């Protein structure tokens, strides 16, 4: 999925081990952000009450990983 020049892709999760950089609670969802320098992207875990967690990979289309 592309949005505003960025790439968002649903993935299984970041490579282990990973380090949480930020956790944000908004509405009934918790967003866990894990930034990985290796692929110039950030993994975002969405935790919603009553649902399995989902991981997404967010990358800027201008990043080295996509060139």
BELCORDA-V576329 format. One record per backbone hydrogen bond with DSSP energy under -1.0 kcal/mol. NH is the residue of the N-H (numbers start at 1). CO is the residue of the C=O. E is the energy in kcal/mol with one decimal. If there is no record, write none. Layout:
nh->NH co->CO e->E
nh->NH co->CO e->E
//
This chain:
nh->3 co->6 e->-2.2
nh->6 co->3 e->-1.6
nh->7 co->59 e->-3.6
nh->8 co->1 e->-3.0
nh->9 co->57 e->-2.3
nh->11 co->55 e->-1.9
nh->21 co->33 e->-2.8
nh->22 co->33 e->-1.4
nh->24 co->31 e->-2.8
nh->26 co->29 e->-2.9
nh->29 co->26 e->-2.4
nh->30 co->47 e->-2.9
nh->31 co->24 e->-3.5
nh->32 co->45 e->-2.7
nh->33 co->22 e->-3.3
nh->34 co->43 e->-3.1
nh->36 co->41 e->-2.3
nh->41 co->36 e->-1.5
nh->42 co->58 e->-2.5
nh->43 co->34 e->-3.7
nh->44 co->56 e->-3.0
nh->45 co->32 e->-3.0
nh->46 co->54 e->-3.2
nh->47 co->30 e->-3.1
nh->49 co->28 e->-1.3
nh->51 co->48 e->-2.1
nh->54 co->46 e->-2.0
nh->56 co->44 e->-2.2
nh->57 co->9 e->-3.5
nh->58 co->42 e->-3.1
nh->59 co->7 e->-2.7
nh->61 co->5 e->-1.8
nh->63 co->60 e->-2.3
nh->66 co->63 e->-1.3
//
